[in-house]
Amino acid sequence: MSGEALTSAEYIRHHLQNLTFGQLPDGAWGFAHTAEEAKAMGFWAFNADTLGFSLLLGVLFLWLFRSVAKSATSGVPGGAQNFVEWIVDFIDDSVRGSFNGKNPLVAPLALTIFLWIFLMNFMDLFAIDWLPKVAQWVGSQVFGADPHHVFFKVVPSTDPNATFGMALSVFALVLYYSIKMKGVSGFAGELTLMPFQAKNKVVQVMFMPINLLLEGVTLISKPVSLALRLFGNMYAGEMIFILIALMYGAGWAMGAFGGLLQLGWAIFHILIITLQAFIFMTLTIVYLDMAHQEHH
């Protein structure tokens, strides 16, 4: 880190703090200098690093696929076209295996979710200090900021704001298609008439609050589980990289051991970042499939 040396606890806290923009205590708008200032900014503050990298990686994904599509050939495909076709076939097989309805939105949505989340997760494989040091240099040299007050997290999926944003977007689609396919009465019936049923109308009415409670919890748990699963796994992975990085300051022996640990964890982490993107995509397809099904 730039400037004065940080203690281990300060180093960890610095790496776990987002670059937050919002209203400062003096009423002006700007970037938070401490975690306390970021917390005091409240709901209307936003994490500039999360938004910036999310948009950048989204644009990168769109540009790559658009470039390959424009140069696609029916002859012998190149490496990029082979890769894109393999990804598209993989997503298509996943959708066909999990989605039984007819909706042209589902496959493109699944493709976008998988690759966008994978790219966001992939940022965790960059050396933990490289990009934050670049941000600190820019902040101090260009804007005259104290390097210790320039926070920079490069993995958007370690920010619960990003994971909940994606999960709530999926949840909105689930609600929309549930009502569109089943109607308001059908969707309401799905929430109040199952799982407990009775032929006696009075008993069925008594079951309605219980059914609504159980089905409501099941419904709300979908976006919560989507968001927290992705956030928890990526946050834990980032924390391990940070702890390994601390070993480099404990002498050459610990540094060498830390280098081996970092290499091993990075190789294993490739599986994690891919698996988390796949799980988020698969659950999205399954939830949308459930939204298209009518229960009788």
Secondary structure, DSSP 8 states (H G I E B T S, - for coil): --SS---HHHHHHHHT---EEEE-TTS-EEE-SSHHHHHHT-TT-EEHHHHHHHHHHHHHHHHHHHHHHHT--SSS--HHHHHHHHHHHHHHHHHHHH--S--TTHHHHHHHHHHHHHHHHHGGGS-TTHHHHHHHHHHHHTS---GGG------GGGSHHHHHHHHHHHHHHHHHHHHHHHHHHHHHHHHHSSSS--SSHHHHHHHHHHHHHHHHHHHHHHHHHHHHHHHHHHHHHHHHHHHHHHGGGS-HHHHHHHHHHHHHHHHHHHHHHHHHHHHHHHHHHHHHHHHH----
